[in-house]
Amino acid sequence: MRYKVAKPVAKFESESASTLYLECGNEMTVSVQGLAESSGISLSVSGDQGKVIQQGPGKFVLIPSRPQMDVRVSVNGSQIEVKQFKAKPVPSPVAKLQVGNGEYDVKRGIPPGTSIVRLIPDISDDTFKRQNAKDAAYRVTQMTLQITGKTPITLSSGTIELNKYGLRPGDSFSVFNVQVVRSTWDPGDADNKPVNAKLDGSFIMGK
C-alpha cells in the first residue's frame, strides 16, 4: 500500500497578510499545518529584499525594502516553501489644518482670536493606521509660510503662531515645500523616515 505524504504548508496570519507596506514592520503569526509546536519555525529573506525579525515562537515582523519579498519558511532548519509577498508604499497623507479642537472651515476661515494653528499630515487609510500603528505617526519637520504681501518664512514644524506674524482678520497665507517624516517600527531606525507628500494649501483669517 502506498501512502501520500502531504507537503507542509505555512500559514501567515495578519489583518492583511497578502500585502505588506514598504519599510514598515508588518507583524505576522506563522503556523504550519500538522506542526503543534511553533518554536521550530524560522523565516529568512535575501538582504536586498528586506529583513525578518522574530519576536517569539511563530511571531515575526517582515520589513520589506522592495516591492516584492520572497520569504523562505523553514521548520527545524529544513526549508518547506517560499512565500511571495507584494509590498506597497505607505499611504500619502493629505493636509489638515487643525484650528483649536476642530478643522479649518473654508467658508468661515480661521476664527478671530485664534493664536495657533497646526498643519497635520492626515492619513485616510484606517487599515494602515490600525495594522501598522508604529509606522503611521506622520509629522511635519519643515515648511515654508507665505503670508500674502510678505517675505516667505521657513518653519521647523507644522505649527503656525498667528499672533507672532501679525495676521489679522481678512489676511491670507499659504504653505508649501512641506516636508513630512514618519515613525518606524524598526528600533534600529530613527523615527524620521521621509514620506512623499504634497501638502500645499492656502488659508484665510475669518472676520
C-alpha positions in Angstrom: 0.0 0.0 0.0 1.3 3.5 -0.9 0.8 6.5 1.3 0.7 10.1 0.1 2.6 12.4 2.4 1.2 15.9 2.4 3.7 18.7 1.9 3.7 21.0 4.9 2.3 24.5 4.2 2.9 27.6 6.2 0.0 29.8 7.1 0.6 33.6 7.6 -1.9 35.5 9.6 -2.4 39.2 10.0 -5.1 41.7 9.2 -3.9 41.9 5.6 -1.4 39.1 5.1 -1.3 39.3 1.3 0.1 42.8 1.0 2.8 44.4 3.1 3.9 48.0 3.4 7.4 49.0 2.3 9.9 49.8 5.0 7.3 49.1 7.7 7.1 46.5 10.5 4.4 44.1 9.2 3.6 41.8 12.1 2.7 38.1 11.3 1.8 35.0 13.1 3.0 31.9 11.2 1.9 28.3 11.7 2.5 25.1 9.8 -0.3 22.5 9.3 0.3 19.4 11.4 3.0 21.1 13.5 1.9 21.5 17.1 4.9 23.5 18.2 5.8 26.8 16.5 9.3 27.2 18.1 10.9 25.3 15.2 9.6 27.7 12.5 12.0 30.2 11.1 11.8 32.7 8.3 14.6 34.3 6.1 14.8 36.7 3.2 17.5 38.0 0.9 19.2 41.0 2.4 18.4 43.1 -0.7 14.6 42.5 -0.2 14.4 43.4 3.5 14.7 41.7 6.8 12.8 39.5 9.2 12.7 40.0 13.0 11.5 37.1 15.2 9.5 38.2 18.3 8.7 34.8 19.7 7.6 31.2 18.6 5.6 31.7 15.4 5.7 35.5 15.8 7.6 37.5 13.1 7.9 41.0 11.7 8.6 41.4 8.0 10.2 44.7 6.9 10.4 44.7 3.1 12.7 47.1 1.3 11.5 46.2 -2.2 8.1 45.8 -3.9 8.5 42.0 -3.8 9.6 40.0 -0.8 10.3 36.2 -1.1 10.1 34.7 2.4 11.8 31.3 2.9 10.0 29.2 5.5 11.9 26.5 7.4 11.0 24.0 10.1 13.8 22.8 12.3 16.3 24.0 9.7 14.7 22.4 6.7 13.1 24.7 4.1 9.5 23.8 3.3 8.4 26.6 1.0 8.9 30.1 -0.3 6.0 32.6 0.3 5.9 35.6 -2.0 4.6 38.9 -0.8 3.9 42.2 -2.6 4.8 45.4 -0.7 3.3 48.8 -1.5 4.4 52.3 -0.4 3.0 53.8 2.8 -0.2 55.9 2.2 0.4 59.5 1.1 -1.1 62.0 3.7 -3.3 65.0 2.9 -3.1 68.4 4.6 -5.3 69.0 7.5 -5.2 72.4 9.3 -6.1 72.0 12.9 -7.8 75.0 14.4 -8.3 74.5 18.1 -10.1 71.2 18.5 -11.6 71.3 15.0 -10.6 71.6 11.4 -10.2 74.6 9.1 -13.6 75.7 7.7 -13.2 77.1 4.1 -16.3 79.2 4.4 -15.7 80.7 7.8 -11.9 80.9 7.7 -9.8 80.8 10.9 -12.0 82.3 13.7 -10.8 85.7 15.1 -8.8 85.3 18.3 -7.1 82.0 17.2 -3.5 82.2 18.2 -2.1 78.9 16.9 -3.0 76.5 14.0 -1.2 73.3 13.1 -0.7 71.7 9.7 -1.1 67.9 10.3 -0.4 65.1 7.7 -3.7 63.2 7.8 -4.0 59.5 6.7 -7.3 58.2 5.5 -6.2 54.6 5.3 -7.6 53.2 8.5 -6.3 49.7 7.9 -2.7 51.0 7.7 -3.1 53.1 10.8 -4.5 50.1 12.7 -2.2 47.4 11.3 1.0 49.5 11.2 0.4 51.9 14.1 4.2 52.2 14.9 4.8 53.3 11.3 1.9 55.7 11.0 2.9 58.7 13.1 3.4 61.3 10.4 4.6 64.8 11.3 5.8 68.0 9.5 9.5 68.8 10.0 9.7 71.8 7.8 7.6 74.1 5.6 7.5 77.5 4.0 4.9 80.0 5.2 3.9 82.7 2.7 1.9 85.5 4.2 0.4 87.5 1.3 2.5 90.5 0.5 5.4 89.5 2.8 8.7 87.6 2.6 8.4 83.7 2.8 9.3 82.2 6.2 10.8 78.8 6.8 9.2 77.0 9.8 10.7 73.9 11.5 7.3 72.2 12.3 3.7 72.4 11.2 2.8 74.9 13.9 1.9 78.5 12.9 1.8 81.1 15.6 -0.7 83.6 14.0 -0.1 86.4 16.6 3.7 86.2 16.0 3.3 87.1 12.4 0.7 89.8 12.9 -2.1 88.0 11.0 -5.4 89.9 11.2 -9.0 89.2 10.0 -9.1 89.0 6.2 -5.4 88.3 5.8 -4.5 85.2 3.8 -1.5 82.9 3.8 -0.3 79.7 2.2 2.2 76.9 3.0 4.3 75.0 0.6 7.6 72.9 0.4 6.1 70.8 3.3 8.5 68.1 4.4 6.9 65.1 6.2 8.5 62.2 8.1 7.0 59.2 9.9 7.8 57.0 12.8 9.1 53.4 12.2 8.6 50.0 13.7 12.3 49.1 13.3 14.1 50.0 16.6 17.3 50.4 14.5 15.8 53.4 12.7 15.3 56.9 14.0 11.7 58.0 13.8 12.2 60.2 10.8 11.6 58.2 7.6 10.8 60.7 4.8 7.3 60.4 3.3 6.4 61.5 -0.2 3.7 64.1 0.3 2.3 67.3 -1.3 0.6 69.3 1.4 0.5 72.8 -0.1 -2.5 74.8 1.0 -4.0 78.3 1.2 -6.0 79.7 4.1 -7.7 82.9 5.2 -8.3 84.6 8.6 -12.0 84.9 9.3 -13.6 88.3 10.0 
